[in-house]
Amino acid sequence: MATCTHLDEIGDVTPSSWGCEDCLAAGRRDWVHLRVCQECGHVGCCDQSPGKHATAHFHAVSHPIIRSYEPGEDWYWCYVDSIMFELDGAPAAPSHP
């Protein structure tokens, strides 16, 4: 079974925005789902969104792990290891209003 090798890069982050910060800066609100960078708290939109800002953030700064910012979802994704996972004992998942 594959495992994420970047768990040590998960921090206790505060989401940077209530929505995709890059879309909001461009005057857009057409994201589908939101993701939070687990290293710096950047909120970006998912790859089904027109901007794909969560992945763009990874390519720009190489922070490997995001977490869902959707109500009721508690999963992580590691871009480097290409793996989705959940963590036992993780702090409660943040969710946007």
Secondary structure per residue as TSV (DSSP state, phi and psi in degrees):
chain	resnum	aa	ss	phi	psi
A	1	M	-	360.0	130.4
A	2	A	-	-73.3	146.8
A	3	T	-	-132.8	156.3
A	4	C	-	-76.9	133.3
A	5	T	S	-99.2	12.7
A	6	H	-	-120.9	20.6
A	7	L	G	-58.3	-28.2
A	8	D	G	-69.8	-7.9
A	9	E	G	-97.0	4.4
A	10	I	-	-83.1	121.8
A	11	G	-	-111.9	173.2
A	12	D	-	-89.0	83.2
A	13	V	-	-97.4	154.3
A	14	T	-	-106.0	126.1
A	15	P	-	-55.9	138.9
A	16	S	S	-75.6	-14.7
A	17	S	-	-162.5	165.7
A	18	W	S	-82.6	-15.4
A	19	G	S	-140.1	-176.2
A	20	C	-	-62.4	115.8
A	21	E	H	-65.8	-31.4
A	22	D	H	-73.2	-41.0
A	23	C	H	-63.2	-46.1
A	24	L	H	-59.9	-40.4
A	25	A	H	-63.9	-27.8
A	26	A	T	-92.5	3.2
A	27	G	T	78.6	23.4
A	28	R	-	-115.6	154.0
A	29	R	-	-140.4	38.2
A	30	D	-	-102.0	25.6
A	31	W	-	-74.1	159.2
A	32	V	S	-97.8	-54.8
A	33	H	-	-137.1	158.6
A	34	L	E	-115.3	150.4
A	35	R	E	-133.1	148.8
A	36	V	E	-117.0	126.0
A	37	C	E	-65.4	130.5
A	38	Q	T	-86.9	4.0
A	39	E	T	-104.8	-39.2
A	40	C	T	-126.0	-9.5
A	41	G	-	89.1	2.2
A	42	H	-	-56.7	130.1
A	43	V	E	-99.6	122.4
A	44	G	E	-132.5	162.9
A	45	C	E	-87.7	156.8
A	46	C	-	-74.6	174.4
A	47	D	T	-73.0	-11.2
A	48	Q	T	-85.2	-9.0
A	49	S	S	-86.3	151.5
A	50	P	S	-56.4	-36.7
A	51	G	S	-82.0	-27.7
A	52	K	-	49.1	43.3
A	53	H	H	-72.7	-25.9
A	54	A	H	-64.9	-45.5
A	55	T	H	-68.1	-38.2
A	56	A	H	-61.3	-38.7
A	57	H	H	-61.8	-44.6
A	58	F	H	-58.0	-46.8
A	59	H	H	-65.3	-30.9
A	60	A	H	-77.7	-37.9
A	61	V	H	-124.1	-5.6
A	62	S	-	64.4	26.2
A	63	H	-	-77.9	117.3
A	64	P	-	-78.3	-25.4
A	65	I	E	-118.0	133.5
A	66	I	E	-117.3	162.1
A	67	R	E	-130.0	145.9
A	68	S	E	-60.3	141.8
A	69	Y	-	-114.3	29.4
A	70	E	S	-105.3	140.2
A	71	P	T	-55.8	133.5
A	72	G	T	82.5	-2.5
A	73	E	-	-107.2	137.4
A	74	D	-	-135.6	39.9
A	75	W	-	-110.9	160.0
A	76	Y	E	-118.5	159.9
A	77	W	E	-136.1	131.6
A	78	C	E	-104.9	116.6
A	79	Y	T	-65.0	-39.3
A	80	V	T	-68.3	-46.6
A	81	D	T	-90.1	-4.4
A	82	S	T	50.5	55.2
A	83	I	E	-141.4	138.2
A	84	M	E	-98.9	141.8
A	85	F	E	-156.4	163.9
A	86	E	-	-119.8	156.6
A	87	L	-	-120.8	124.5
A	88	D	T	-65.6	135.3
A	89	G	T	79.2	7.4
A	90	A	-	-68.0	151.9
A	91	P	-	-61.8	158.5
A	92	A	-	-53.9	139.7
A	93	A	-	-67.8	136.3
A	94	P	-	-72.9	153.4
A	95	S	-	-144.1	143.7
A	96	H	-	-77.2	155.8
A	97	P	-	-68.1	360.0
